[in-house]
Amino acid sequence: MKRNWELDELIEHFTFLPNEMQQMGNKSSETRIGFAVMFKFFQYEARFPFHKFEVPKTVISYIVKQIEVPAELYAQYDWNGRMIKYHRAQIREFFGFRENTVQDSQEMPEWLCQHVLHRSQEWEHIKESVYGRGIMGFNNSALAPLLDLTTINYPVDF
């Protein structure tokens, strides 16, 4: 995720809509801010942060103004416990995603050839198509080897 954000970008990408705000439920303190930050990060990146410091302070500051929790509580959110797993499951469900399986990884190259690569081989289009399937785990580092495999098997007409 990029580190520097303009206000109009923060508003566009990190403002909670009413139905999104309802997802906060009765969460409070560090669980509220941890959930909120992961929710908006996932919405923007189609993945969860690898660690809490991956999220820029400007994004956190913008989010806390909406959820009325002190920004300092973000550091207290437990990134290793049961709660974060539960929060990730809630967020995946809200956005219609599920975890990647071995079968998904095996089927993805063929799916890309049949449904995506014949229309476009642009990286952004490929990513959007994969994310559109609602399967987690196909981030940039996971897609790159699949695309190498796929492009070997996909005939390109000149």
N, C-alpha and C positions, 0 to 999 in steps of 0.2 A: 504494500500500500504506500502511496506517495506520502511524503512527510509534510509538505506545505499545502495548505488549503486556503482558498479565498472564501469570503463569507457567502457569496452566492452559491459556491460549490457545496459548502456545508449545509446550507438550507436545502438545496436540491437532493442531496444524497443522505443526509443524516437527520432530517426532520421526521419525527414520529407522527404518523397519521392516527386518527382515533382508533381504528381497528388494531393497529400495531400497539398503541398504548395500552389497550386492553390486555395484551399479552403479559404485561407487568404483573397483573393480578395483585396478590397481596405481598409481593416481594418487597423487602425493605433493606436498607443499609447497603452493605457490600454486595449482597446477592442481587439487589435491584440494579446497581450500576454495572456489575459484571454481566448480568443478563442483557441489559440494554446495549452495552458496547458490543457484545458478541452478536446480538441480533442485527444491529446496523452494519457491522463489519461483514457478516454473512450476506446480508442483502446486497451489499456493494461488491464483494469479492467472490461470492458463491463458494466460500470456504470459511473455516474458523481461523482465528489468529493462532499461530504456532506458540506464541508466548504473549504475556500481557504487555510487553514493551514494544510489540509490533504496531500497536495502535498509537497514532500520533496524539500528543497532548492536546492539540487544538481540536481534534475530533472528540476526545473525552470531555473537554471543557464545554463544547457545544451540546453534547448529549446530556450532561449533568444539569444544565440550565433547564432542560425540558422535564426531567424526572425529579428535580428538587432533592438531590442527594449530594453531599459534599464530595468533590473530586478526590479528596484524600482517601476516601474509602475504597477507591478502585484498587489500590495497592494491597488491600486486605482480602480481596476476592481470591478464593482457593482455586487454583488452576489444576489441582491434582485429585480432588475429592469426588464424592458421589454427586454433589450438587451440580458441578460443571457438566457431568455426563447427562444428568436430567435436563439441564438447560439446553444443551445441544440437541437432545431428542425433541424437546418442545419447539425449538427453532426450525429444525429440519421438517417437522410435521407441519408447522405453519406455512412454510414455503413449498411444501410438496416434494421434499427431497428424501432420499433414503441412502443408506450406506452402500458403498461399492462392494460387490462380491467378486469372487474369483471368476465366476461365469461372466459377469459384466466385463471384466478385463479381457477375457478371451473373445467375447463377441464384439467388442468395440471396434477393432480394426475393420471387420467385415461390414458393420453398420455404417462406419464412416465412408467406406467405398460405395456402398449402395445408396446412401441417403444424403451425403454431404459433399464429398470430393468431386463428384461430377458437376456440381454447381459452382463450387468455389474452393480454392485452396488457400484462401486468406486466413491467417492465424485467428483473427478476431471472429470471423464467421464460424470457423470450426469450433472455437471455444463456446460461442453462444449456442451452437447446435447441441454440443455435448451437455452444457448446463441445462438446456431446455428439456433434456430427458429426465432431469430431476435426480441424478445419481451423484452422490458425493464421491470425492476421492480422485476426480479427474482434473486436478489443478495443472498448472503449467508444467511442473516437473514430471507429473504422471502422464500427461498427454504427449510430451515430446518423444519418448521412445515408441509410443503407439503410432504416432505420425510417421516416424522413420520406418517402422514396419509396414505401415499402410502405403506409404508412397512407393516403397519397393514393389508392392503388389498391385498398385493402381496404375494402369496405363495412362500416360499423358499424351494427348494428341497435339501435334505441332502443326 
